[in-house]
Amino acid sequence: MDDRKIRSLLTVLETGSISSAAEILNGTQSGITQTMNALEAELGFKILYRTNRGVTLTEAGAKILPLLMQLDEDFRALERESREIAAGRGIPIRIGTYSSIANAWLPDILSKYEERHPEISFEIMVSSDKLAKWLSKGKVDMLLADEELGAGFRWFPIMQDEYMAAVPIGSVIAQRSAITEDELQKYPMIVSMMSSYRRYREASGKNEQRVIRVSTDDDTTIIRMVGRGLGVSVIAGLSSEDVPANVRVIPLDPPVYRTIGVALPEQPLQAVKAFADYLVKNERRAMDRPTAR
């Protein structure tokens, strides 16, 4: 039983005739008649007497009328609540992302967006290996992640994030203006087992020699280890903007990038789609990549 049938019945009763109800509902008399017939067939009994003077309720119809009126109110409440949820009011937009994005980029974005839309709230969930699963299972509403994780979803690129070498400030290579990946391999490498850079290295057939493996995607931990002189690393450019004084970040030569963007499910909520559109329109940065330094 759908709301259209119930609403049509209540309009018929309110106006006293099928023809008058058809005018109010922007339908036809035959269409409203078919709707009433379908409702009676679904209920299994007649609810209306129809005469040349109009319509009246049968005894059975009068008995269930209060229930039908309550259903109509419930349907209207459901419609209102659905619109509120779709517009982002009442529940937060759940964003799955990396720690580098959550720490360095997302706070400014959310601050600017909430100034425009104070009715919107957000919930940030940080991971790397679980993000795609979260979006597939509906645990998050959208991802801010790299292109690899965006595969299989609706994907909208936003920016290129350049990987940077992180080296101890007192090391010989700290004074370099750029450094090749092969040169970095001469030093112990601190590698996040969850980073997209590690996946890039594996896909390129490149393997580190002396490695300290860290089971985290939080570049802050890795940067601290570099600062202690335990080795060098390659970190996301977003994480390189606020490093301690005992660490220097150096561009790679040639540069290596990850593409950051928005991944959405096939049917995102209206509020989620609006936020994604805002990101693509207002936060999208130049996508050109220099080939060498």
Backbone bond lengths (Angstrom), bond angles and torsions (degrees), N, CA, C in turn:
res aa  C-N    CA-C-N  psi(-1)  N-CA   C-N-CA  omega(-1)  CA-C   N-CA-C  phi
1 M - - - 1.465 - - 1.529 108.69 -
2 D 1.334 115.78 124.28 1.456 118.28 -176.80 1.521 111.04 -108.43
3 D 1.323 114.59 166.25 1.458 120.31 -175.81 1.522 112.57 -66.39
4 R 1.341 117.45 -28.44 1.468 120.13 -178.19 1.524 110.99 -63.09
5 K 1.328 117.35 -41.52 1.462 120.76 -179.49 1.524 110.88 -66.11
6 I 1.333 115.66 -44.92 1.464 119.36 -179.03 1.522 110.62 -64.87
7 R 1.328 116.52 -42.78 1.463 120.14 -178.94 1.526 110.77 -65.42
8 S 1.320 116.58 -36.49 1.468 120.07 177.48 1.524 110.67 -64.70
9 L 1.340 116.46 -43.26 1.463 120.25 179.10 1.525 111.06 -61.14
10 L 1.319 117.12 -46.79 1.463 120.20 -178.18 1.524 111.26 -64.69
11 T 1.320 117.02 -33.63 1.467 120.04 177.19 1.526 110.50 -69.57
12 V 1.333 116.58 -38.98 1.468 120.67 176.36 1.523 110.01 -60.38
13 L 1.326 116.93 -45.13 1.462 120.64 -179.66 1.526 111.38 -67.39
14 E 1.318 116.63 -36.74 1.466 120.44 -179.06 1.522 111.64 -67.66
15 T 1.336 116.53 -40.18 1.470 120.47 -177.32 1.522 112.18 -88.31
16 G 1.327 116.15 -22.88 1.458 120.16 178.62 1.504 114.86 88.89
17 S 1.339 117.82 -1.87 1.466 119.33 179.19 1.519 110.36 -154.73
18 I 1.315 114.26 155.42 1.461 119.90 179.18 1.521 110.77 -71.05
19 S 1.319 117.25 -38.04 1.468 120.04 -178.70 1.529 111.25 -64.99
20 S 1.327 116.90 -41.52 1.472 119.87 178.80 1.527 110.97 -66.59
21 A 1.338 116.32 -38.99 1.465 120.09 177.98 1.524 110.67 -63.57
22 A 1.337 116.31 -37.84 1.466 120.26 179.85 1.525 110.81 -61.97
23 E 1.332 117.29 -38.61 1.463 120.49 178.92 1.525 111.03 -65.08
24 I 1.314 116.48 -44.81 1.469 120.29 -178.67 1.525 111.13 -65.93
25 L 1.330 116.27 -38.69 1.470 120.86 -176.56 1.526 112.71 -87.90
26 N 1.331 116.57 4.79 1.469 121.07 -178.85 1.527 111.64 56.17
27 G 1.333 114.65 40.16 1.458 120.21 178.26 1.514 110.45 -120.37
28 T 1.313 115.44 -162.40 1.459 121.35 177.34 1.520 108.84 -116.90
29 Q 1.330 115.38 159.14 1.456 119.50 179.88 1.525 110.85 -62.17
30 S 1.333 115.95 -41.40 1.466 119.07 179.71 1.527 110.78 -66.59
31 G 1.335 116.57 -35.58 1.463 119.88 179.39 1.521 111.94 -65.83
32 I 1.350 116.82 -42.65 1.465 120.44 178.23 1.526 110.09 -66.62
33 T 1.334 116.64 -38.98 1.466 120.15 177.68 1.527 110.72 -60.49
34 Q 1.322 116.81 -43.76 1.469 120.41 178.06 1.527 111.08 -62.92
35 T 1.323 116.50 -37.82 1.467 120.03 179.09 1.526 110.50 -64.99
36 M 1.346 116.95 -42.18 1.467 120.29 178.27 1.527 110.96 -64.83
37 N 1.330 115.98 -40.78 1.468 119.39 178.03 1.529 110.89 -62.27
38 A 1.336 115.84 -40.99 1.465 120.14 -179.58 1.526 110.69 -66.06
39 L 1.343 116.91 -38.43 1.461 120.39 179.00 1.527 110.61 -65.55
40 E 1.320 116.87 -43.33 1.464 120.23 178.87 1.527 111.09 -65.09
41 A 1.330 116.55 -38.10 1.467 119.64 178.21 1.525 110.64 -65.15
42 E 1.318 115.62 -37.80 1.468 119.89 179.95 1.525 110.98 -68.76
43 L 1.339 116.59 -38.35 1.462 120.57 179.83 1.526 111.81 -75.57
44 G 1.330 116.08 -32.49 1.460 119.95 179.76 1.518 113.96 94.35
45 F 1.336 117.22 9.98 1.464 120.69 177.41 1.528 109.14 -158.85
46 K 1.358 114.85 161.97 1.465 120.00 -179.41 1.522 110.04 -76.96
47 I 1.322 114.84 141.75 1.465 119.38 178.11 1.525 111.78 -120.09
48 L 1.347 117.33 -10.15 1.461 120.58 -177.67 1.523 111.44 -130.49
49 Y 1.349 114.98 139.61 1.455 121.69 164.02 1.524 106.33 -96.64
50 R 1.326 117.30 130.57 1.460 120.86 -178.16 1.527 108.60 -118.08
51 T 1.326 115.59 122.73 1.458 121.65 179.22 1.516 108.52 -132.65
52 N 1.327 115.44 176.80 1.462 119.43 177.35 1.520 111.87 -64.75
53 R 1.316 116.89 -22.26 1.462 121.20 -179.55 1.529 112.87 -85.13
54 G 1.325 116.90 -10.93 1.454 120.03 -179.35 1.512 111.50 136.17
55 V 1.320 116.21 -150.93 1.462 121.20 -177.02 1.521 109.86 -127.79
56 T 1.323 115.56 148.26 1.464 122.32 172.41 1.518 108.26 -138.06
57 L 1.301 115.53 161.86 1.457 120.80 -179.59 1.522 111.22 -79.05
58 T 1.311 115.59 142.99 1.454 120.21 168.16 1.526 108.22 -75.02
59 E 1.311 116.22 172.77 1.467 119.51 177.87 1.528 110.58 -61.58
60 A 1.348 115.12 -41.59 1.468 119.11 178.61 1.524 110.77 -65.71
61 G 1.353 115.63 -39.36 1.459 119.72 178.65 1.510 112.20 -62.76
62 A 1.344 116.17 -41.50 1.469 120.25 179.09 1.522 111.04 -64.58
63 K 1.329 116.31 -32.52 1.463 120.07 -177.99 1.528 111.80 -68.98
64 I 1.346 116.19 -37.93 1.470 118.25 -176.79 1.526 112.61 -95.29
65 L 1.350 117.66 -3.57 1.466 119.48 -177.78 1.529 112.97 -55.83
66 P 1.343 119.98 -45.34 1.478 118.30 178.76 1.529 113.03 -58.32
67 L 1.330 116.00 -36.42 1.466 119.30 178.92 1.524 110.97 -68.41
68 L 1.336 116.32 -39.65 1.462 119.83 178.93 1.529 110.83 -66.58
69 M 1.326 116.54 -37.98 1.465 119.86 177.67 1.528 110.76 -65.21
70 Q 1.339 116.26 -38.24 1.461 119.54 177.50 1.526 110.83 -66.76
71 L 1.340 116.07 -39.50 1.464 119.76 176.68 1.527 110.86 -61.03
72 D 1.327 116.00 -40.65 1.465 119.74 178.62 1.522 110.75 -61.49
73 E 1.337 116.66 -42.76 1.463 120.08 177.26 1.528 110.96 -63.41
74 D 1.330 115.86 -40.56 1.466 119.91 179.92 1.529 110.98 -65.11
75 F 1.332 116.30 -41.92 1.462 119.81 177.88 1.531 110.80 -61.85
76 R 1.332 116.27 -42.17 1.466 119.66 179.71 1.532 111.01 -65.52
77 A 1.330 116.08 -39.40 1.468 119.77 177.47 1.527 110.51 -64.59
78 L 1.337 115.80 -39.51 1.462 120.07 177.74 1.523 110.95 -63.08
79 E 1.321 116.75 -42.03 1.465 120.67 178.16 1.524 110.89 -61.79
80 R 1.342 116.15 -44.92 1.466 119.44 179.95 1.522 111.44 -62.87
81 E 1.341 115.68 -44.89 1.462 119.50 -178.67 1.522 111.10 -66.23
82 S 1.329 116.34 -38.12 1.465 120.34 178.79 1.521 110.91 -63.20
83 R 1.336 116.03 -41.44 1.469 119.24 177.86 1.524 110.89 -64.14
84 E 1.335 116.77 -39.13 1.459 120.53 178.95 1.528 110.87 -63.28
85 I 1.333 115.15 -44.52 1.467 119.55 -179.31 1.521 110.43 -66.12
86 A 1.335 116.59 -45.18 1.465 120.17 -179.66 1.518 111.24 -61.73
87 A 1.327 116.70 -32.66 1.462 120.96 179.70 1.523 112.48 -82.47
88 G 1.331 116.67 -2.74 1.460 119.98 176.54 1.507 114.57 91.32
89 R 1.314 117.59 7.91 1.456 120.19 179.76 1.522 109.21 -96.31
90 G 1.320 115.62 130.58 1.456 119.69 175.99 1.517 114.10 103.85
91 I 1.332 118.16 -34.71 1.457 120.55 177.09 1.528 108.40 -131.83
92 P 1.329 118.14 148.30 1.467 120.11 -177.66 1.526 112.19 -78.20
93 I 1.325 115.41 155.51 1.463 121.30 168.35 1.523 106.91 -80.11
94 R 1.320 116.72 122.07 1.467 121.28 -176.30 1.529 109.09 -95.20
95 I 1.331 115.57 117.89 1.463 121.68 -176.96 1.519 109.39 -110.81
96 G 1.320 116.82 125.60 1.455 121.77 172.26 1.517 109.48 -98.26
97 T 1.325 117.50 132.87 1.459 119.32 -176.51 1.522 110.87 -159.85
98 Y 1.351 115.79 176.81 1.461 122.59 176.37 1.528 109.91 -83.32
99 S 1.326 115.32 160.95 1.463 119.32 177.81 1.525 111.18 -64.13
100 S 1.343 118.08 -35.82 1.464 120.32 -178.95 1.521 111.05 -62.87
101 I 1.323 117.09 -39.90 1.463 121.01 178.46 1.522 110.17 -72.74
102 A 1.334 116.31 -42.69 1.466 120.29 -178.98 1.523 111.63 -62.25
103 N 1.328 116.93 -35.67 1.463 120.33 -176.27 1.520 113.42 -84.78
104 A 1.333 116.98 -40.42 1.462 119.64 -167.77 1.523 114.55 -102.51
105 W 1.301 118.67 -26.53 1.464 120.76 -170.94 1.521 112.71 -118.00
106 L 1.313 116.00 -43.23 1.460 120.61 -171.94 1.527 114.59 -64.19
107 P 1.332 120.53 -39.33 1.475 118.70 -177.79 1.525 113.87 -55.56
108 D 1.331 117.83 -43.75 1.467 120.33 179.34 1.524 111.22 -65.58
109 I 1.329 116.24 -40.01 1.462 120.34 -179.93 1.526 110.55 -62.20
110 L 1.329 116.08 -49.02 1.461 119.80 -177.70 1.522 111.28 -64.52
111 S 1.322 116.25 -37.93 1.461 119.84 179.38 1.523 111.02 -61.71
112 K 1.329 116.67 -45.41 1.464 120.44 -179.83 1.527 111.31 -66.87
113 Y 1.331 116.00 -39.82 1.466 118.84 -177.15 1.526 111.11 -70.17
114 E 1.324 117.10 -39.12 1.459 119.98 -178.95 1.525 111.94 -69.89
115 E 1.333 117.33 -24.04 1.464 119.49 173.10 1.525 110.53 -64.09
116 R 1.321 115.91 -37.99 1.464 120.64 179.10 1.525 112.00 -79.36
117 H 1.331 115.81 -33.73 1.464 120.89 -173.97 1.529 109.72 -131.22
118 P 1.319 117.56 75.43 1.474 119.91 -177.31 1.523 113.54 -64.77
119 E 1.325 116.94 -14.84 1.465 119.60 179.27 1.527 112.25 -78.32
120 I 1.337 117.02 -11.66 1.460 121.68 -176.85 1.528 110.06 -93.31
121 S 1.324 116.29 137.20 1.465 121.26 173.32 1.525 108.80 -125.22
122 F 1.327 115.67 163.69 1.460 120.93 -174.71 1.521 110.73 -132.36
123 E 1.315 114.74 152.13 1.465 122.44 170.53 1.524 106.99 -128.14
124 I 1.332 116.91 123.48 1.460 121.57 -176.29 1.522 109.35 -104.01
125 M 1.326 116.14 127.47 1.460 122.12 178.86 1.526 108.06 -121.31
126 V 1.331 116.11 120.83 1.465 122.00 -171.82 1.521 110.75 -104.67
127 S 1.320 115.47 131.30 1.463 122.56 174.12 1.518 107.13 -166.51
128 S 1.312 116.52 -171.01 1.461 121.37 171.74 1.518 109.20 -140.27
129 D 1.325 116.75 -50.62 1.457 120.07 -176.70 1.528 113.05 -82.25
130 K 1.337 118.61 -11.35 1.461 120.68 -176.79 1.527 113.42 -105.65
131 L 1.326 117.72 -5.30 1.461 120.26 -170.15 1.524 112.86 -61.14
132 A 1.328 117.21 -49.04 1.465 120.19 -177.87 1.529 110.87 -61.33
133 K 1.319 116.53 -40.24 1.464 120.70 178.70 1.522 110.47 -64.85
134 W 1.327 116.61 -41.08 1.464 119.94 179.32 1.519 111.33 -59.26
135 L 1.340 116.69 -44.79 1.465 119.51 -178.51 1.527 110.73 -68.86
136 S 1.318 117.05 -39.34 1.468 120.59 179.24 1.523 111.40 -62.94
137 K 1.334 116.54 -37.06 1.462 121.40 -177.06 1.529 112.78 -88.99
138 G 1.339 117.55 -2.59 1.454 120.13 179.66 1.512 114.32 79.78
139 K 1.337 117.16 15.54 1.460 119.56 178.68 1.525 111.18 -75.18
140 V 1.333 116.75 -27.34 1.461 122.09 171.84 1.523 108.06 -124.84
141 D 1.332 116.32 160.46 1.462 121.70 -178.23 1.521 112.32 -92.39
142 M 1.325 116.82 -22.26 1.459 121.04 -178.05 1.518 108.95 -162.26
143 L 1.341 115.72 163.25 1.458 121.48 175.06 1.518 109.68 -119.72
144 L 1.318 115.76 144.06 1.456 122.73 162.09 1.517 104.93 -113.62
145 A 1.323 116.15 104.23 1.458 120.14 -170.61 1.519 108.75 -156.55
146 D 1.343 116.04 -174.78 1.456 118.80 -178.89 1.525 110.70 -85.69
147 E 1.316 114.19 171.35 1.462 120.84 -171.53 1.522 112.33 -62.29
148 E 1.314 117.04 -32.44 1.460 120.36 -179.26 1.524 111.53 -60.59
149 L 1.325 116.63 -44.19 1.460 119.93 179.16 1.521 111.68 -74.71
150 G 1.335 116.65 -21.47 1.459 120.00 178.94 1.509 113.61 -75.60
151 A 1.332 117.24 -14.28 1.460 120.81 179.88 1.527 109.88 -61.72
152 G 1.317 115.85 133.74 1.455 120.31 -179.39 1.514 113.44 95.51
153 F 1.335 116.49 -8.67 1.460 121.33 176.87 1.528 108.95 -121.47
154 R 1.308 116.31 176.11 1.466 119.99 172.33 1.525 107.26 -74.10
155 W 1.321 116.29 118.34 1.464 121.30 -167.95 1.525 110.50 -116.76
156 F 1.344 116.43 132.50 1.455 122.50 179.68 1.526 108.68 -132.36
157 P 1.339 118.81 106.62 1.471 120.45 -179.36 1.521 111.41 -68.17
158 I 1.328 115.45 146.58 1.461 121.00 -178.97 1.526 111.79 -122.64
159 M 1.332 117.22 -45.60 1.457 118.67 -172.93 1.521 111.02 -154.54
160 Q 1.340 115.07 160.92 1.451 122.40 170.63 1.525 108.20 -100.97
161 D 1.311 116.00 125.37 1.462 121.00 177.19 1.522 107.91 -107.43
162 E 1.317 116.56 117.83 1.463 121.29 -174.95 1.527 110.74 -85.03
163 Y 1.324 116.11 129.12 1.460 120.19 174.65 1.526 110.03 -70.53
164 M 1.333 115.42 144.69 1.460 121.52 -178.67 1.523 109.46 -128.61
165 A 1.331 115.59 145.40 1.462 120.39 172.83 1.521 108.64 -78.27
166 A 1.320 116.53 136.19 1.467 122.32 175.21 1.524 107.67 -113.26
167 V 1.334 116.77 121.84 1.467 120.90 -175.58 1.529 109.31 -132.35
168 P 1.340 117.59 153.69 1.471 119.57 176.29 1.525 110.72 -62.90
169 I 1.314 117.27 141.65 1.455 121.43 -174.87 1.524 112.10 -62.22
170 G 1.331 117.56 -27.23 1.459 120.00 -177.97 1.513 114.38 -90.50
171 S 1.329 118.39 2.85 1.464 120.79 -177.75 1.523 110.97 -79.12
172 V 1.332 115.62 161.34 1.466 121.38 -179.16 1.525 110.98 -61.37
173 I 1.315 116.73 -38.56 1.466 119.79 -174.51 1.528 112.81 -81.68
174 A 1.325 117.53 -2.39 1.464 119.87 -178.00 1.524 112.36 -65.33
175 Q 1.325 117.27 -21.02 1.459 120.36 -178.89 1.522 112.84 -91.93
176 R 1.325 116.73 -0.19 1.460 119.80 -179.37 1.521 110.28 -72.23
177 S 1.331 116.88 148.22 1.465 121.52 176.37 1.520 111.15 -84.50
178 A 1.332 117.02 -21.52 1.461 123.22 176.22 1.516 107.38 -162.01
179 I 1.325 116.45 161.38 1.460 119.97 -177.51 1.521 109.08 -148.62
180 T 1.325 116.12 144.84 1.459 120.01 178.89 1.529 109.64 -83.22
181 E 1.311 115.01 159.31 1.463 119.42 177.25 1.523 110.91 -63.90
182 D 1.337 116.65 -36.80 1.466 119.64 -179.64 1.529 111.20 -64.25
183 E 1.332 116.44 -37.70 1.464 119.27 178.58 1.524 111.14 -65.04
184 L 1.314 116.41 -35.86 1.465 119.81 178.91 1.520 111.77 -63.01
185 Q 1.333 116.21 -29.08 1.457 119.88 -176.55 1.528 112.83 -68.15
186 K 1.322 117.74 -10.33 1.460 121.12 177.22 1.527 111.38 -74.78
187 Y 1.323 116.07 -10.99 1.462 121.20 -176.81 1.533 109.08 -116.66
188 P 1.325 117.38 155.29 1.475 118.88 174.93 1.531 109.83 -57.42
189 M 1.333 116.50 130.06 1.460 121.89 -177.77 1.525 110.23 -101.63
190 I 1.303 115.77 128.02 1.464 121.34 173.78 1.527 106.29 -94.47
191 V 1.307 116.45 113.60 1.462 121.54 -169.54 1.522 110.38 -119.70
192 S 1.320 116.21 126.84 1.459 120.59 171.38 1.517 108.65 -77.69
193 M 1.314 116.93 124.21 1.458 121.00 -179.05 1.524 112.07 -71.14
194 M 1.337 117.25 -8.64 1.459 120.71 -177.53 1.525 112.89 -110.91
195 S 1.331 117.59 1.63 1.461 119.29 -172.09 1.522 111.91 -80.86
196 S 1.335 115.12 152.50 1.459 119.99 176.16 1.526 110.53 -69.15
197 Y 1.349 117.47 -25.54 1.468 119.33 177.00 1.523 110.39 -66.07
198 R 1.318 117.90 -38.72 1.467 119.87 177.08 1.523 110.12 -62.52
199 R 1.346 116.69 -41.55 1.464 119.44 178.20 1.523 110.73 -63.48
200 Y 1.340 116.00 -37.62 1.463 119.98 176.96 1.526 110.66 -62.67
201 R 1.332 117.49 -43.15 1.464 121.31 179.67 1.525 110.66 -62.05
202 E 1.317 116.28 -43.70 1.459 119.77 -179.40 1.523 111.16 -65.00
203 A 1.332 116.32 -41.53 1.464 120.02 179.70 1.526 111.40 -65.34
204 S 1.341 116.25 -28.40 1.466 120.93 179.63 1.524 112.09 -85.59
205 G 1.329 117.24 -1.80 1.453 121.07 -179.25 1.511 113.31 75.01
206 K 1.334 117.02 22.12 1.460 121.22 -178.15 1.525 109.32 -103.97
207 N 1.311 116.01 135.90 1.461 120.90 -179.34 1.520 110.43 -127.55
208 E 1.323 115.81 134.79 1.457 120.26 176.23 1.529 109.85 -72.59
209 Q 1.335 115.92 150.18 1.458 120.90 -179.25 1.530 110.64 -88.11
210 R 1.301 116.65 -71.92 1.467 120.76 179.85 1.528 107.75 -97.42
211 V 1.320 115.87 113.62 1.463 119.71 -168.55 1.521 110.95 -126.80
212 I 1.331 115.17 136.82 1.461 122.03 165.69 1.524 105.79 -108.08
213 R 1.313 116.69 110.27 1.461 120.39 -176.44 1.523 110.31 -88.63
214 V 1.327 115.41 132.95 1.460 121.90 -178.94 1.523 108.21 -121.53
215 S 1.315 117.35 123.86 1.465 121.25 -178.25 1.525 110.62 -88.31
216 T 1.303 115.69 63.78 1.457 121.98 176.63 1.515 107.94 -154.36
217 D 1.330 116.36 155.11 1.459 119.56 173.12 1.527 110.63 -106.01
218 D 1.328 116.11 12.55 1.464 121.21 -178.94 1.523 109.03 -87.97
219 D 1.340 116.25 108.61 1.463 120.15 -178.60 1.522 112.32 -64.38
220 T 1.332 117.90 -21.28 1.467 120.17 179.87 1.519 111.09 -60.29
221 T 1.326 117.01 -42.36 1.467 121.10 178.12 1.522 110.79 -62.18
222 I 1.317 115.90 -44.51 1.464 120.46 -178.86 1.527 110.77 -65.30
223 I 1.325 116.84 -42.20 1.469 120.86 -179.84 1.530 110.62 -61.39
224 R 1.309 117.13 -39.54 1.467 120.03 178.39 1.526 111.16 -64.84
225 M 1.325 116.77 -38.21 1.466 120.07 178.29 1.523 110.66 -66.78
226 V 1.338 116.46 -38.58 1.468 119.84 175.61 1.523 109.93 -62.51
227 G 1.323 116.66 -43.93 1.458 120.66 -179.74 1.517 113.07 -61.34
228 R 1.333 116.60 -27.18 1.468 121.32 177.77 1.526 112.26 -82.52
229 G 1.331 116.16 0.55 1.454 119.75 177.38 1.512 114.83 81.49
230 L 1.341 117.70 17.60 1.465 120.56 -178.38 1.518 112.72 -77.94
231 G 1.323 117.67 -15.66 1.449 120.58 -179.94 1.514 110.57 161.74
232 V 1.328 115.14 -165.56 1.463 121.91 177.61 1.522 107.61 -117.21
233 S 1.320 116.25 170.91 1.454 119.03 178.83 1.519 109.55 -155.99
234 V 1.317 115.20 173.67 1.462 122.34 171.50 1.520 106.63 -121.56
235 I 1.323 115.78 124.39 1.460 120.87 -174.90 1.523 110.00 -122.77
236 A 1.313 115.40 163.44 1.459 120.49 176.41 1.520 110.20 -65.32
237 G 1.325 115.76 143.44 1.450 119.67 178.69 1.515 112.35 -58.22
238 L 1.333 116.77 -34.82 1.462 120.09 178.92 1.522 111.94 -62.30
239 S 1.333 116.46 -26.93 1.465 120.24 -179.68 1.518 112.54 -86.81
240 S 1.334 117.26 -6.97 1.465 120.34 -172.98 1.520 113.09 -92.61
241 E 1.332 117.31 -0.66 1.456 119.85 -173.88 1.526 113.09 -80.78
242 D 1.316 117.07 -15.78 1.468 119.34 -176.49 1.525 109.66 -141.86
243 V 1.329 116.03 65.66 1.460 120.36 -179.42 1.525 109.21 -96.32
244 P 1.340 118.11 155.60 1.468 120.49 179.73 1.531 111.65 -69.42
245 A 1.318 115.55 168.19 1.468 120.88 -174.75 1.522 112.76 -66.67
246 N 1.332 118.30 -20.15 1.470 119.74 -177.83 1.534 112.69 -90.40
247 V 1.330 116.83 10.90 1.470 121.71 178.24 1.523 108.97 -130.48
248 R 1.331 115.83 138.96 1.462 120.20 174.38 1.521 108.36 -120.24
249 V 1.330 115.56 138.49 1.462 120.40 176.84 1.522 108.71 -104.08
250 I 1.331 115.60 136.49 1.460 122.58 -175.07 1.526 108.48 -130.61
251 P 1.327 118.49 137.17 1.468 119.93 176.73 1.526 111.45 -64.75
252 L 1.318 115.55 149.57 1.458 121.15 173.09 1.524 109.36 -83.78
253 D 1.323 115.68 151.14 1.459 121.17 178.67 1.535 108.75 -132.50
254 P 1.340 118.35 111.86 1.464 127.52 0.12 1.526 111.41 -72.85
255 P 1.327 116.49 159.77 1.465 119.30 -177.38 1.528 112.15 -67.64
256 V 1.317 115.21 151.13 1.463 122.47 177.14 1.525 107.36 -125.03
257 Y 1.328 116.16 135.58 1.455 120.74 -175.50 1.527 111.50 -125.91
258 R 1.303 114.77 158.88 1.457 121.68 162.13 1.531 106.58 -120.30
259 T 1.319 116.53 144.84 1.457 121.27 177.57 1.519 108.60 -94.65
260 I 1.318 115.54 119.79 1.462 121.72 179.26 1.524 108.94 -98.00
261 G 1.309 116.11 136.72 1.453 119.14 179.38 1.514 111.93 -158.69
262 V 1.318 114.39 -171.11 1.462 122.73 -179.42 1.522 108.81 -104.74
263 A 1.320 116.39 132.37 1.461 122.08 172.57 1.523 108.17 -114.57
264 L 1.337 115.62 129.09 1.458 121.51 -178.08 1.522 110.36 -123.58
265 P 1.332 117.14 153.14 1.465 119.59 170.75 1.525 109.51 -71.07
266 E 1.316 116.62 174.48 1.460 120.55 -177.43 1.524 112.29 -63.25
267 Q 1.324 117.28 -35.79 1.460 120.42 -177.74 1.531 109.91 -128.65
268 P 1.326 117.07 78.21 1.466 119.44 -179.80 1.526 111.40 -72.91
269 L 1.319 116.11 156.57 1.454 120.50 172.75 1.527 109.67 -61.94
270 Q 1.315 115.59 154.64 1.462 120.77 -179.07 1.525 111.33 -55.70
271 A 1.334 117.08 -43.41 1.462 120.50 -178.30 1.524 111.51 -66.42
272 V 1.323 117.04 -36.26 1.463 121.48 178.79 1.526 110.00 -66.99
273 K 1.334 116.22 -44.68 1.467 120.46 178.70 1.525 110.57 -62.70
274 A 1.336 117.08 -39.44 1.466 120.44 179.66 1.525 111.05 -64.16
275 F 1.331 117.25 -40.47 1.461 120.56 178.63 1.526 110.62 -67.70
276 A 1.329 117.19 -40.74 1.465 120.66 177.55 1.525 110.70 -62.51
277 D 1.329 117.00 -42.01 1.469 120.75 177.79 1.526 110.62 -61.67
278 Y 1.325 116.09 -39.44 1.466 120.44 177.80 1.528 110.61 -61.59
279 L 1.325 116.86 -44.42 1.463 120.61 -179.42 1.523 111.13 -61.65
280 V 1.325 116.13 -47.32 1.462 120.20 -177.91 1.530 110.65 -64.08
281 K 1.319 116.72 -38.50 1.464 120.65 -177.05 1.520 112.60 -77.48
282 N 1.336 117.55 -40.83 1.461 120.87 -169.71 1.527 114.73 -104.64
283 E 1.327 117.40 -21.40 1.461 119.61 -175.79 1.520 112.98 -110.99
284 R 1.320 116.54 -4.37 1.461 119.06 -177.52 1.523 110.13 -66.48
285 R 1.314 115.34 133.44 1.457 121.37 -177.88 1.519 109.87 -115.61
286 A 1.322 115.68 168.67 1.462 120.56 -177.48 1.521 110.59 -55.29
287 M 1.335 116.45 135.08 1.454 121.05 -176.07 1.528 112.36 -101.99
288 D 1.328 117.80 3.13 1.463 120.08 179.97 1.523 110.27 -72.19
289 R 1.322 115.97 140.84 1.457 120.85 -179.90 1.527 109.74 -115.89
290 P 1.324 118.91 122.49 1.464 119.17 171.34 1.518 109.65 -66.93
291 T 1.306 117.14 147.47 1.465 120.78 -176.60 1.516 112.74 -92.49
292 A 1.304 118.64 -19.03 1.467 120.56 -179.86 1.514 109.00 -160.19
293 R 1.333 114.70 167.14 1.466 119.86 178.48 1.522 109.54 -110.04
